[in-house]
Amino acid sequence: MAKAAKPKMETSEVTIELLGQSLVEVDLMALPHADGEKVELRYQASIDTPEKLEDNRFFFRCDFSVTKKKAGSDEELQSVMATYGCILQHPSDDIPTVEAVGKSFVATSAWHAFSSLFAVVSHQMGTPFPPLPPSPGGVASSGRSSFEELELNEAGEEVG
């Protein structure tokens, strides 16, 4: 006698997924300097503390910068900075856990978007920046709320 087929159980598991990533702001700076001048290249990636939007969805901002400085000095000669807004789906409500997963998306997906933007911008600026590495080597926690700047902007708009 044939066995009866087991009914399929629908699961409502929430997967971990980057739902959206959008460029929010770009800032460029270029000062004239002598060709052949010794310079240092520094780059940085950071993530703001994720904020819960609704069930299992979190918003966070990530910032990237590449800066060319005079060798042995803090004097910036050129820089490209960008901020991206991201929405992450995650089953946990534990913010440090969500931030850790967010960092992995910042180091991959968002970094690759920034690297592409950086290549176009540096070419159009005519600056001799080398290509960026495949990953930033680490993503720092900024300690800021992802909504902090948005709240400041809204407050400024209401007052102004």
Stockholm file with secondary structure:
# STOCKHOLM 1.0

chainA/1-160         MAKAAKPKMETSEVTIELLGQSLVEVDLMALPHADGEKVELRYQASIDTPEKLEDNRFFFRCDFSVTKKKAGSDEELQSVMATYGCILQHPSDDIPTVEAVGKSFVATSAWHAFSSLFAVVSHQMGTPFPPLPPSPGGVASSGRSSFEELELNEAGEEVG
#=GR chainA/1-160 SS CCCCCCCCCCCCCCCCEEEEEEEEEEEEEECCCCTTCCEEEEEEEEEEECEEEETTEEEEEEEEEEEEEETTSCCEEEEEEEEEEEEEECSCCCHHHHHHHHHHHIIIIIHHHHHHHHHHHHHHHTCCCCCCCSSCSCCEEEEEETTHHHHHHHHHHHHC
#=GC SS_cons         CCCCCCCCCCCCCCCCEEEEEEEEEEEEEECCCCTTCCEEEEEEEEEEECEEEETTEEEEEEEEEEEEEETTSCCEEEEEEEEEEEEEECSCCCHHHHHHHHHHHIIIIIHHHHHHHHHHHHHHHTCCCCCCCSSCSCCEEEEEETTHHHHHHHHHHHHC
//
